[in-house]
Amino acid sequence: HKDVAPALLPKLAKELLAKNCELRCDQSALDLLNTAGIKDDKMVVAIQAEEEWDVEQLCLRLNVGIVETAQAAVDHIYKYGVHTDTIVSNNHKNIELFLNEVNSAAVMVNASTRFNDGGQLGLGAEVAISTQPLHARGPMGLQELTTYKWIVQGDGQVRK
C-alpha cells in the first residue's frame, strides 16, 4: 500500500535480497527502491509485460506492486491471483475486506503462502492440488458443488 511502502518496502527488500530472492517490481516499487539506494540489475528488475503478473513464482522470486487502496489490492488479486494469497497488515478493516472479498482456495493473514500445503493444514500428504474455484467434472450433486476456502491467520510466521 502506498502509505506504508516508503518505510516498509526498502526494509523488506533488503531482507529478501539477502536471501537471494529476486524482486520483479512495478514502476512505482522500482522507483521507490532505487530512491532508497537499492539497485541490483540482476535481482531488482522491472516487470516488463502485464502477463508477468499471471505467472506463479515457484522459486525465490516475488512480484512487487504498490497499490493505492486495499480494494485496489483485492481487484489486482481478482485479475491475477492464483490459488493462495496473503495480506500483511495490522489494519482490521483491510484484513476483513481481504478475507471476505478474495476468492482464493486459501487466504493468509500475516503468514506465508507456503503454508497452503496438505501437511501444513493437517490433511496429510497431498495427492493433488486444485487451483480452480470449482473442482468437480461431469455430473454433480450437492457434495460436488461444495468447495472450501482455507483461512490462515498468523503474526508473521514463515515456513522453513
C-alpha positions as CSV (number, residue, x, y, z in Angstrom):
1,H,0.0,0.0,0.0
2,K,1.3,3.4,-0.9
3,D,1.0,4.7,2.7
4,V,3.4,2.1,4.1
5,A,5.6,1.3,1.1
6,P,8.2,4.1,1.7
7,A,9.0,2.9,5.2
8,L,8.4,-0.9,4.8
9,L,9.4,-1.9,1.2
10,P,13.2,-1.0,1.5
11,K,13.5,-3.0,4.7
12,L,11.7,-6.0,3.3
13,A,13.7,-5.7,0.0
14,K,17.0,-5.8,1.9
15,E,15.9,-8.9,3.9
16,L,14.6,-10.7,0.7
17,L,17.7,-9.8,-1.3
18,A,19.9,-11.2,1.5
19,K,18.1,-14.5,1.0
20,N,18.7,-14.3,-2.8
21,C,15.1,-13.5,-3.6
22,E,14.6,-11.8,-7.0
23,L,12.2,-8.8,-6.9
24,R,10.1,-8.1,-10.0
25,C,8.7,-4.7,-9.5
26,D,6.1,-2.4,-11.0
27,Q,7.4,1.0,-11.8
28,S,6.4,2.7,-8.5
29,A,8.0,0.0,-6.5
30,L,11.2,0.1,-8.6
31,D,11.4,3.9,-8.3
32,L,10.9,3.7,-4.5
33,L,13.7,1.1,-4.2
34,N,16.0,3.0,-6.4
35,T,15.4,6.2,-4.4
36,A,16.2,4.2,-1.3
37,G,19.5,3.2,-2.8
38,I,18.5,-0.4,-3.5
39,K,19.8,-1.1,-7.0
40,D,20.7,-4.5,-8.4
41,D,20.3,-5.0,-12.1
42,K,20.0,-8.8,-11.7
43,M,17.9,-9.1,-8.5
44,V,15.7,-6.0,-8.6
45,V,14.1,-5.7,-12.1
46,A,11.1,-4.1,-13.7
47,I,8.0,-6.1,-14.7
48,Q,8.2,-5.9,-18.5
49,A,4.8,-7.1,-19.5
50,E,1.3,-7.2,-18.0
51,E,1.3,-11.0,-18.4
52,E,4.1,-11.4,-15.9
53,W,1.6,-10.8,-13.1
54,D,-0.1,-14.1,-14.2
55,V,3.0,-16.2,-13.6
56,E,3.0,-18.3,-10.4
57,Q,6.5,-18.0,-9.0
58,L,7.8,-21.4,-7.9
59,C,11.2,-20.1,-6.9
60,L,12.7,-17.3,-4.9
61,R,11.1,-14.6,-7.0
62,L,8.5,-12.1,-5.8
63,N,6.3,-9.8,-7.9
64,V,6.1,-6.5,-6.1
65,G,3.5,-3.8,-6.8
66,I,2.3,-0.8,-4.8
67,V,-1.5,-0.2,-4.6
68,E,-3.5,3.0,-3.8
69,T,-6.1,1.2,-1.7
70,A,-6.9,-2.1,-0.1
71,Q,-9.8,-2.5,-2.6
72,A,-7.2,-2.0,-5.4
73,A,-5.2,-4.9,-4.0
74,V,-8.3,-7.1,-4.0
75,D,-9.1,-6.1,-7.6
76,H,-5.5,-6.9,-8.5
77,I,-5.8,-10.4,-7.0
78,Y,-9.1,-11.0,-8.8
79,K,-7.3,-10.2,-12.1
80,Y,-4.1,-12.1,-11.4
81,G,-4.4,-14.2,-8.3
82,V,-3.6,-17.9,-8.5
83,H,-4.8,-20.1,-5.6
84,T,-3.1,-18.7,-2.4
85,D,-3.0,-15.0,-1.5
86,T,-1.8,-13.2,1.6
87,I,-2.2,-9.8,3.3
88,V,0.4,-8.4,5.7
89,S,-1.5,-5.8,7.7
90,N,-2.5,-4.7,11.2
91,N,-5.5,-2.8,9.9
92,H,-8.6,-4.8,10.9
93,K,-10.8,-3.2,8.3
94,N,-8.4,-4.2,5.5
95,I,-8.0,-7.7,6.8
96,E,-11.7,-8.2,6.9
97,L,-12.1,-6.8,3.4
98,F,-9.3,-9.2,2.2
99,L,-10.8,-12.3,3.9
100,N,-14.3,-11.5,2.7
101,E,-13.5,-10.4,-0.9
102,V,-10.6,-12.6,-2.0
103,N,-11.9,-15.8,-3.6
104,S,-8.8,-17.9,-3.4
105,A,-8.5,-21.5,-2.2
106,A,-6.5,-20.2,0.7
107,V,-6.2,-16.7,2.1
108,M,-3.5,-15.9,4.6
109,V,-3.2,-13.1,7.1
110,N,0.3,-12.2,8.2
111,A,1.6,-15.6,7.3
112,S,3.5,-17.1,4.4
113,T,1.6,-18.5,1.4
114,R,3.8,-21.6,1.7
115,F,1.5,-22.8,4.4
116,N,-1.1,-23.8,1.8
117,D,0.0,-27.5,1.8
118,G,-1.9,-30.6,2.8
119,G,0.6,-31.5,5.5
120,Q,0.7,-28.0,6.9
121,L,-3.1,-27.8,7.1
122,G,-3.4,-31.1,8.8
123,L,-4.7,-33.1,5.8
124,G,-1.8,-35.4,5.5
125,A,0.2,-35.9,2.3
126,E,-1.3,-34.3,-0.8
127,V,-2.3,-36.5,-3.7
128,A,-3.0,-33.4,-5.8
129,I,-3.9,-29.8,-5.5
130,S,-6.7,-28.0,-7.3
131,T,-6.1,-24.3,-8.2
132,Q,-9.6,-23.9,-9.7
133,P,-12.6,-22.5,-7.9
134,L,-14.7,-25.5,-8.8
135,H,-13.0,-28.9,-8.8
136,A,-15.7,-31.4,-10.0
137,R,-16.2,-32.6,-13.6
138,G,-19.1,-34.4,-15.1
139,P,-22.5,-34.9,-13.4
140,M,-22.5,-33.2,-10.0
141,G,-24.7,-33.5,-6.9
142,L,-24.7,-31.2,-3.9
143,Q,-21.5,-32.7,-2.4
144,E,-19.6,-32.0,-5.7
145,L,-20.7,-28.4,-5.6
146,T,-19.2,-27.7,-2.2
147,T,-15.9,-26.0,-2.2
148,Y,-13.6,-24.9,0.5
149,K,-11.8,-21.7,1.3
150,W,-9.0,-22.0,3.9
151,I,-8.3,-19.0,6.1
152,V,-4.9,-19.0,7.8
153,Q,-4.2,-16.2,10.3
154,G,-0.7,-15.6,11.7
155,D,1.5,-13.0,13.1
156,G,4.5,-13.3,10.7
157,Q,5.1,-17.0,10.6
158,V,7.1,-18.4,7.7
159,R,7.6,-22.0,6.6
160,K,11.2,-23.3,6.8
